[in-house]
């Protein structure tokens, strides 16, 4: 049976809109009639909170799935037309608990081995290069990198690309490939346009043509436990994320 496309959302720099991208793309794909599983793989649980969930009150999380005490089906929650594996601070213990495992880098991949009911699995990674992120990179076929159109954001890309290359060499020779999502773009700003030109020149067709423009509604929506499609369905943010989801459904660039 067809296995889902597993996509890890990564960026080593915090505050770039990684979780916002993961959430809005997941909801956008459900609006386009795709079956989606979302995994909050960050101990900070920002995606979980952005869905209006109280992380401290959860009975089962991705931490329990990783420990093997519950299955994906048992822990996943039905939210906004998709399945969600939430997180809480318990996940921060996982790296220490996994350290003695012989194939610790493959733990998440083994948990996601039979998910043919889904079209997409979206993994929101922590903003770090530790074992959790390595697990996500081993499990996925694609890495989506949200990138603000700012100089320092671009400078920080090399560390993440080196990690992706290392994981591909050691654990996942058939992937993962990466793509770049331009975020917080303002065409009126000269620096934004200059950075955009550099990004497209450097990464070519790995950069999505769809761009997430600067939009206050995108930043506000998570505090209400909503995606941009619920909070401001007629905003530029909703328009941009839906265009990005449609572009995702078309042909991928070469690996």
DAFENLIN-V231008 format. One record per backbone hydrogen bond with DSSP energy under -1.0 kcal/mol. CO is the residue of the C=O (numbers start at 0). NH is the residue of the N-H. Records with the same first field share a line. If there is no record, write none. Layout:
# DAFENLIN-V231008
CO=NH + NH
This chain:
# DAFENLIN-V231008
4=120
5=140 + 141
6=122
7=143
8=124
16=20
17=21
18=22
19=23
20=24
21=25
22=26
23=27
24=28
25=29
26=30
27=31
28=33
29=32
34=118 + 119
35=82
36=121
37=84
38=123
41=44
44=48
45=49
47=52
48=51
53=56
60=64
61=65
62=66
63=68
70=74
71=75
76=83
78=81
81=78
82=37
83=76
84=39
85=61
87=90
88=91
89=92
90=93
92=96
93=97
97=100
102=105
103=106
105=109
106=110
107=111
109=112
114=117
118=4
119=36
120=6
121=38
122=8
123=40
125=127
129=133
130=134
131=135
132=136
133=137
134=138
135=139
140=176
141=7
142=178
143=9
144=180
146=182
147=149
149=153
150=154
151=155
153=156
156=160
157=161
158=162
159=163
160=164
161=165
162=166
163=167
164=168
165=169
166=170 + 171
171=174
176=142
178=144
179=207
180=146
181=211
182=148
184=213
185=188
188=192
189=193
190=194
191=195
192=196
193=197
194=198
195=199
196=200
197=201
198=202
199=203
202=205
203=206
205=179
211=184
214=218
215=219
216=220
219=222
220=223 + 225
221=224
226=230
227=231
231=234
234=238
235=239
236=240
237=241
238=242
239=243
240=244
241=245
242=246
243=247
244=248
246=249
